């Protein structure tokens, strides 16, 4: 026992030393902050082998994670065949969708890792070009917002995990019931006796913690790109103000004016490129998660209301957090995309030379075609999507109660 604990402790120290050593020294520049952010994400996803590093390869951690998830998936299919059409069988369908979603997220990154790492390359390239003065302060503030979002996300995910684990423990400790964490059937484990029940609970909680931990890391990657997207728009807004000030001078340095506007054009193209990156990398992940939440949440609520499924409370909390977190992320991108047009329209374009005004019209046309993340490549991901989904989930829940 002591050897096992020692091994776990040494492993944690090794990971902390690899990814967390930057945190001991307080970052003073935006680059240092960005390095700390990437280290934090890599630390969060280390056990799932999802690190954003250059010389990445799928090793025993990723293969073990995939094998475990597939084994659970097979057990869920078996449990559905055993329990249907009973309520437990319907509940296991929600767990099956959860497993499919997690496998989809992880394999999307594992087998197309270069595309996700290119976001890190793009971000470091952006920060390395803006290391001084006001530009560095703007990006430093962006990194502070990223860390703030990470902390809020960690609090939400931890609350969901604690809720999922706590209700069955409460039911067992207070009421003396062997309340199953999930109806999934584990072979050779009898959860009607104390020993089998504790093993079943431990396996369920371990699986859920592993899955939610990796899911948290993927969400951090998504938030990172969205906040960088917003920071890039803030940089352009600052550059346009500087360009306005130069145009107001009586003696204009034409070479400096052209150089600044050329940099602004490049930054606008970076925004369009980053928007495409975000849609390409996270479109499938977002679609799968929202579809899974749409079906699973009413099932878990139905289980808690009709079958006294205690873990359904925690699972429902998780899916509510998941829906509103993704809706909030989508709204962040939608607001930032809308701000791009405002930034262009609010500059003193009427004072610019004719050829610059023509370039601005072209930029405005391009930026108006920038698309936010869409669910199924059709419906925009924003707070309205979250509201509409919750309404549909309520309708589906009422249907389950009446029809089943």
Secondary structure, DSSP 8 states (H G I E B T S, - for coil): -HHHHHHHHHHHHHHHHHHSGGGGS---SHHHHHHHHHHHHHHHTGGGT----TT----HHHHHHHHHHHHHHHHHHHHHHHHTTSHHHHHHHHHHHHHHHHHHHHHHHHTTHHHHHHHHHHHHHHHHT--SHHHHHHHHHHHHHHHHHHHHHHHHHHHHHHHHHHHHHHHHHHH-----S-----TT--TTSHHHHHHHHHHHHHHHHHHHHHHHHHHHHHHHHHHHHHHHHHHHHHHHHHHHHHHHSSS--HHHHHHHHHHHHHHHHHHHHHHHHHHHHHHHHHHHHHHHHHHHHHHHHHHHHHS--THHHHHHHHHHHHHHHHHHHHHHHHHHHHHHHHHHHHS-GGGS-HHHHHHHHHHHHHHHT----EETTTEE-SHHHHHHHHHHHHHHHHHHHHH-
